[in-house]
């Protein structure tokens, strides 16, 4: 516990550590949110500098207060509208109406000062800019709180028409009014499109992340179904035979027939055979093929958007003994699932080679930062979230006659306390193999399994 706290404290002090701990959707949301806040800064800077540079006295202070107030209203509205699009709160109707009222008040005040206030080119330029820019930013941010596309179009057109309806009666010339309407229409349309596209992109990133999680959960469910089918195939027939022979033995015993003993001996034999077969299913030695697992891992990782590189030596994959293939296949399955369910990997490298009479399987990825991480990976780390692909309640301590248990080939578990790592080491120990797992650099996690090279015996 103390080591974990120390590691977490060190990561908190690292520059940019808070950003590295965020998932990809969270990073995109943070970028989007602060982009809209930066729009408010742009509004203040673009309008505040002309005010401070050319308008003296109380008028400059008034205009600056109006601009800052509108920028703050835009930032608050953008933040709440973004929360609404993510389903974290109700539609901020009152905030939107407040933004509309502030936009109208600032724009009307600016045009009134321009036409009826103190003259001068500096005043006209500053108030004219305030009038147009406030309407543009107001319409762009307001569009974030509207989902229907037609309403967005109507909103932009309404702001453009409203600028003319307000400006012309207050004394702005006709040509200037038309130019102002056109500027508001184009600027508000561009900003509204930017807002809508940013929200759409953010939602798409979250949906892709959810689809990735769903794919991983489906893989878990599929393996559990496979385990259930195997268990049913093994136990269904044998239990039916045991029931029939037990009933026959009861009938023979009631009749005093000596054949009852033979039937009970047969029941005992079938029960022992069922126990052995169930043990094999639980250990996962059935249908575990290295080639199949390598091909399946490549397809799943590529479907998840992870760039995959597979380098397999033909000598290392062809003709291996069945128990060696099974052990290595489980390493591929466990490590691949760990890449999918934990971390935020962008690439994964899987290699199988022969070195010094041993088959070496290596799975390396860059997904340490947000998932498996340094805390769950190394020899000194704690166990990560290991969701077994086998029966629930199994783990390192095992179950069954031999205490093997149904170790889930679940995700993670790459720590001393993780059932996944313990299960893999048990499988590899059965073929005199070894396993190493842990971070090997900044943001890189590696799993290496090594077993003696033994080929499949071929009989004539």
C-alpha positions in Angstrom: 0.0 0.0 0.0 2.8 2.4 0.9 4.7 1.6 -2.3 1.5 2.3 -4.4 1.0 5.6 -2.6 4.6 6.5 -3.2 4.3 5.7 -6.9 1.0 7.6 -7.2 2.5 10.6 -5.4 5.5 10.5 -7.8 3.2 10.4 -10.8 1.3 13.3 -9.5 4.5 15.4 -9.3 5.6 14.4 -12.8 5.0 17.2 -15.4 2.0 16.3 -17.5 1.2 13.3 -15.3 -2.4 14.3 -14.9 -2.7 14.4 -18.7 -1.1 10.9 -19.2 -3.6 9.4 -16.7 -6.5 10.5 -18.8 -8.2 8.2 -21.3 -8.4 9.2 -25.0 -12.0 10.3 -24.8 -11.2 12.3 -21.6 -8.3 14.0 -23.4 -10.5 14.9 -26.4 -13.2 16.3 -24.0 -10.6 18.4 -22.1 -9.2 19.7 -25.4 -12.7 20.6 -26.7 -13.8 22.2 -23.4 -10.7 24.4 -23.2 -10.9 25.3 -26.8 -14.3 26.9 -26.2 -12.9 28.7 -23.1 -10.1 29.9 -25.3 -12.7 31.4 -27.7 -13.8 33.6 -24.8 -10.2 34.7 -24.3 -10.0 35.5 -28.0 -13.1 37.6 -27.8 -11.7 39.6 -24.9 -8.3 40.2 -26.5 -9.7 41.0 -30.0 -12.2 43.6 -28.6 -10.4 44.8 -25.5 -7.2 45.9 -27.2 -8.9 48.4 -29.5 -11.0 49.7 -26.6 -8.0 50.3 -24.3 -5.9 51.7 -27.2 -8.3 54.3 -28.6 -11.1 55.2 -26.2 -10.3 57.2 -23.1 -12.2 57.6 -19.9 -15.3 55.9 -18.5 -16.5 54.8 -21.9 -13.6 52.4 -22.3 -14.2 50.9 -18.9 -17.9 50.4 -19.7 -17.2 48.7 -23.0 -14.6 46.5 -21.5 -16.9 45.4 -18.8 -19.6 44.5 -21.4 -17.1 42.5 -23.4 -15.7 40.6 -20.5 -19.2 39.9 -19.2 -20.3 38.5 -22.5 -17.1 36.3 -22.8 -17.8 34.9 -19.3 -21.4 34.1 -20.3 -20.2 32.3 -23.5 -17.6 30.2 -21.5 -20.2 29.2 -18.9 -22.8 28.4 -21.6 -20.3 26.3 -23.6 -19.3 24.3 -20.5 -22.9 23.5 -19.5 -23.9 22.8 -23.1 -21.0 20.3 -23.4 -22.1 18.6 -20.2 -25.6 18.4 -21.7 -24.4 16.7 -24.9 -22.6 14.1 -22.8 -25.8 13.4 -20.8 -24.5 14.7 -17.5 -27.2 17.3 -17.0 -30.4 18.6 -18.5 -30.4 21.0 -21.4 -29.3 24.4 -20.0 -32.3 26.3 -21.3 -32.0 29.1 -18.7 -28.3 29.5 -19.4 -29.0 29.8 -23.1 -31.7 32.4 -22.6 -29.3 34.3 -20.4 -26.6 34.2 -23.1 -29.1 35.5 -25.6 -30.2 38.3 -23.4 -26.6 39.3 -22.6 -25.7 39.2 -26.3 -28.7 41.4 -27.2 -27.9 43.9 -24.4 -24.2 44.3 -25.3 -24.9 44.6 -29.1 -27.6 47.2 -28.6 -25.5 49.2 -26.2 -22.6 49.1 -28.7 -24.6 50.3 -31.6 -26.3 53.0 -29.5 -22.9 54.3 -28.4 -21.7 54.2 -32.0 -24.6 56.3 -33.3 -25.5 58.6 -30.4 -22.4 58.6 -28.2 -19.2 60.6 -28.5 -17.8 60.7 -32.0 -14.5 59.6 -33.3 -13.1 56.9 -35.5 -11.8 55.0 -32.5 -15.2 54.9 -30.9 -16.9 53.9 -34.2 -14.4 51.1 -34.9 -14.5 49.7 -31.4 -18.3 49.7 -31.0 -18.8 48.4 -34.5 -16.4 45.5 -33.8 -18.2 44.8 -30.5 -21.6 44.7 -32.2 -20.5 42.2 -34.8 -18.2 40.0 -32.8 -20.5 39.7 -29.9 -23.3 38.5 -32.2 -21.0 36.0 -33.9 -19.6 34.5 -30.7 -23.1 34.4 -29.1 -24.6 32.6 -32.1 -21.7 30.1 -32.3 -21.9 29.2 -28.6 -25.7 29.2 -28.6 -25.6 26.5 -31.3 -24.0 24.1 -28.9 -27.2 23.9 -26.9 -29.3 23.0 -29.9 -29.3 19.5 -31.5 -31.6 19.8 -34.5 -29.7 20.9 -37.6 -32.6 23.1 -38.9 -32.7 24.9 -35.6 -29.0 25.7 -35.9 -29.6 27.1 -39.4 -32.5 29.1 -38.1 -30.5 30.3 -35.2 -27.6 31.6 -37.4 -30.0 33.3 -39.8 -32.0 34.8 -36.9 -28.8 36.4 -35.5 -27.9 37.8 -38.9 -31.4 39.2 -39.5 -31.5 40.5 -35.9 -28.3 42.4 -36.4 -29.9 44.3 -39.3 -33.2 44.8 -37.5 -31.4 46.4 -34.5 -28.7 48.4 -36.4 -30.8 50.1 -39.1 -33.5 51.7 -36.9 -30.7 53.0 -34.6 -29.1 55.0 -37.4 -26.7 52.7 -39.2 -26.6 53.3 -42.9 -28.2 50.8 -45.2 -25.0 49.6 -46.9 -23.3 49.2 -43.6 -26.3 47.3 -42.2 -26.1 44.8 -45.1 -22.4 44.4 -44.7 -22.9 43.8 -40.9 -25.6 41.2 -41.6 -23.4 39.4 -44.1 -20.5 39.4 -41.6 -22.6 38.1 -38.8 -24.1 35.4 -41.1 -20.7 34.1 -42.2 -19.0 34.4 -38.9 -21.8 32.9 -36.9 -22.3 30.2 -39.4 -18.6 29.2 -39.3 -18.5 29.3 -35.5 -21.7 27.3 -35.2 -20.4 24.7 -37.6 -17.2 24.5 -35.6 -19.1 24.0 -32.4 -21.4 21.4 -33.9 -18.5 19.5 -35.4 -16.5 19.6 -32.2 -19.5 18.1 -30.3 -20.0 15.5 -32.9 -16.3 14.5 -32.9 -16.4 14.3 -29.1 -19.5 12.0 -29.1 -17.9 9.9 -31.8 -14.8 9.3 -29.8 -16.8 8.3 -26.7 -19.0 6.0 -28.9 -15.9 4.4 -30.3 -14.4 3.9 -26.9 -17.7 2.3 -25.7 -17.7 0.0 -28.8 -14.2 -1.0 -27.9 -15.3 -1.9 -24.4 -18.3 -3.7 -25.7 -16.1 -5.7 -28.0 -13.9 -6.8 -25.1 -17.0 -7.7 -23.0 -18.3 -9.8 -25.9 -15.0 -11.6 -26.1 -15.4 -12.4 -22.4 -19.0 -13.6 -22.9 -18.0 -15.7 -26.0 -15.2 -17.4 -24.0 -17.6 -18.1 -21.2 -20.1 -19.6 -23.6 -17.3 -21.7 -25.1 -16.4 -22.9 -21.6 -20.1 -23.7 -20.9 -20.5 -25.6 -24.1 -17.3 -27.7 -23.4 -18.5 -28.4 -19.9 -22.0 -29.4 -21.1 -20.5 -31.7 -23.8 -18.3 -33.4 -21.2 -20.8 -33.6 -18.3 -24.1 -33.9 -20.1 -23.5 -37.3 -21.6 -21.6 -38.7 -18.7 -24.2 -37.6 -16.1 -26.9 -39.2 -18.2 -25.1 -42.5 -18.3 -24.3 -42.3 -14.6 -28.0 -41.7 -13.9 -29.1 -44.6 -16.1 -26.6 -47.1 -14.7 -27.3 -46.0 -11.1 -31.0 -46.7 -11.7 -30.2 -50.0 -13.2 -28.0 -50.9 -10.3 -30.8 -50.0 -7.8 -33.2 -52.3 -9.7 -30.7 -55.1 -9.8 -30.0 -54.7 -6.1 -33.7 -55.0 -5.3 -33.9 -58.2 -7.2 -30.7 -59.6 -5.6 -28.8 -59.8 -8.9 -25.0 -59.8 -8.7 -24.7 -57.6 -11.8 -25.5 -54.6 -9.7 -21.9 -54.5 -8.5 -20.6 -54.4 -12.1 -22.9 -51.4 -12.8 -21.7 -49.5 -9.8 -18.1 -50.2 -10.8 -18.9 -48.7 -14.2 -20.5 -45.7 -12.6 -17.3 -45.2 -10.6 -15.2 -45.4 -13.7 -17.4 -42.9 -15.6 -17.3 -40.5 -12.6 -13.5 -40.6 -12.5 -13.3 -40.0 -16.3 -15.7 -37.1 -16.0 -13.6 -35.6 -13.2 -10.5 -35.8 -15.4 -12.3 -34.3 -18.5 -13.7 -31.4 -16.4 -10.3 -30.8 -15.1 -9.0 -30.5 -18.6 -11.8 -28.1 -19.6 -11.1 -25.9 -16.6 -7.4 -25.8 -17.2 -8.3 -24.7 -20.8 -6.1 -27.2 -22.6 -8.8 -28.0 -25.1 -8.9 -26.1 -28.4 -5.9 -23.9 -27.5 -3.8 -23.6 -30.7 -1.0 -21.1 -31.1 -1.7 -20.3 -34.7 -5.4 -19.8 -34.1 -4.7 -17.5 -31.2 -2.1 -15.4 -33.2 -4.5 -14.9 -36.1 -7.4 -14.1 -33.7 -5.3 -11.6 -31.7 -4.3 -9.8 -34.9 -7.9 -9.5 -36.1 -9.2 -8.3 -32.7 -6.5 -5.7 -32.2 -6.8 -4.3 -35.7 -10.6 -4.1 -35.3 -10.0 -2.1 -32.1 -7.9 0.4 -34.0 -4.5 -0.7 -32.6 -1.6 -0.9 -35.0 -0.4 -4.5 -34.9 3.0 -5.9 -35.9 3.3 -9.7 -35.9 6.7 -11.4 -36.5 6.5 -15.2 -36.2 9.4 -17.6 -37.0 8.2 -20.6 -39.0 10.4 -22.9 -37.0 8.9 -21.5 -33.8 5.2 -22.1 -34.7 5.3 -25.2 -36.9 5.2 -28.6 -35.4 5.4 -27.6 -31.7 4.2 -30.1 -29.2 0.6 -29.8 -28.2 1.2 -28.8 -24.6 3.8 -26.1 -25.7 1.4 -24.7 -28.2 -1.4 -24.6 -25.6 0.7 -22.8 -23.0 1.9 -20.2 -25.5 -1.6 -19.8 -27.0 -2.9 -18.9 -23.5 -0.2 -16.3 -23.1 -1.2 -14.7 -26.4 -4.9 -14.7 -25.4 -4.2 -13.3 -22.0 -1.8 -10.6 -23.2 -4.0 -9.5 -26.1 -7.1 -9.2 -23.9 -5.1 -7.2 -21.5 -4.2 -4.7 -24.3 -7.9 -4.4 -25.2 -9.3 -4.0 -21.7 -6.6 -1.9 -20.0 -4.6 1.0 -21.0 -4.9 3.0 -24.2 -2.6 1.3 -26.6 -1.9 2.7 -30.0 0.4 -0.1 -31.1 1.2 -3.7 -30.2 4.1 -6.0 -31.3 3.8 -9.8 -31.1 6.9 -11.9 -31.9 7.6 -15.6 -31.8 11.2 -16.7 -32.3 13.6 -19.5 -31.4 16.7 -18.7 -29.4 19.1 -21.1 -27.7 16.8 -24.0 -28.0 13.8 -22.2 -26.5 10.7 -20.7 -28.1 10.4 -17.1 -27.0 7.0 -15.3 -27.2 6.9 -11.5 -26.7 3.9 -9.2 -26.5 4.7 -5.5 -26.2 2.4 -2.5 -26.3 2.3 1.2 -25.3 -0.8 1.1 -23.2 0.7 1.4 -19.7 -0.4 5.1 -19.1 -4.1 4.7 -18.5 -4.6 1.1 -17.9 -2.3 -1.7 -16.8 0.2 0.9 -15.8 3.3 0.7 -13.9 1.5 -0.1 -10.7 -0.2 -3.3 -12.0 2.5 -4.6 -14.2 5.9 -5.3 -12.7 7.0 -7.9 -10.3 6.5 -5.5 -7.5 3.2 -4.2 -8.5 -0.2 -5.0 -7.2 -2.8 -7.1 -9.0 -4.7 -5.3 -11.7 -8.4 -5.8 -12.5 -8.4 -9.5 -13.7 -11.8 -10.5 -15.0 -11.7 -14.2 -15.7 -12.8 -15.6 -18.9 -13.6 -18.8 -17.1 -16.0 -19.5 -14.2 -16.5 -16.9 -11.7 -15.0 -17.3 -8.3 -11.9 -19.0 -9.7 -8.4 -17.7 -9.3 -4.9 -18.5 -8.2 -6.0 -20.8 -5.4 -8.0 -22.9 -7.8 -10.7 -25.5 -7.3 -11.3 -29.0 -8.3 -9.5 -32.2 -7.3 -6.1 -30.9 -8.0 -6.7 -27.4 -6.9 -6.1 -26.0 -10.4 -9.2 -23.9 -10.7 -10.5 -22.2 -13.7 -8.0 -19.4 -14.0 -9.7 -16.8 -16.2 -7.6 -15.9 -19.1 -8.9 -12.5 -18.2 -7.6 -9.2 -18.7 -4.8 -7.8 -16.8 -3.6 -9.7 -13.9 -0.1 -8.8 -14.7 1.0 -8.4 -11.1 2.0 -10.8 -8.3 -1.5 -10.8 -7.0 -3.3 -11.2 -10.3 -4.9 -14.5 -11.1 -4.1 -14.1 -14.8 -0.3 -14.1 -14.2 -0.5 -16.9 -11.7 -2.5 -19.0 -14.1 -0.1 -18.4 -17.0 2.9 -19.3 -14.8 1.2 -22.5 -13.8 0.6 -23.4 -17.5 4.2 -22.5 -18.5 5.7 -24.4 -15.5 4.0 -27.5 -16.7 6.2 -27.3 -19.9 9.3 -26.0 -18.0 8.6 -22.5 -19.2 9.0 -19.1 -17.6 7.1 -15.8 -17.7 8.2 -12.2 -17.3 5.7 -9.2 -17.3 6.2 -5.6 -16.5 6.9 -2.1 -17.8 10.1 -1.8 -19.9 10.2 1.9 -20.5 8.1 5.0 -20.5 4.6 3.9 -21.2 5.6 0.5 -22.6 4.5 -2.9 -21.2 6.0 -6.3 -22.2 5.0 -9.9 -21.6 7.7 -12.5 -22.4 7.2 -16.3 -22.2 10.0 -18.7 -22.9 9.6 -22.5 -23.2 12.0 -25.3 -24.3 11.7 -26.1 -28.0 9.9 -29.4 -28.3 8.3 -30.6 -31.6 5.3 -32.8 -32.0 6.1 -36.5 -32.2 5.2 -38.1 -35.6 4.4 -41.8 -35.6 4.3 -44.0 -38.7 
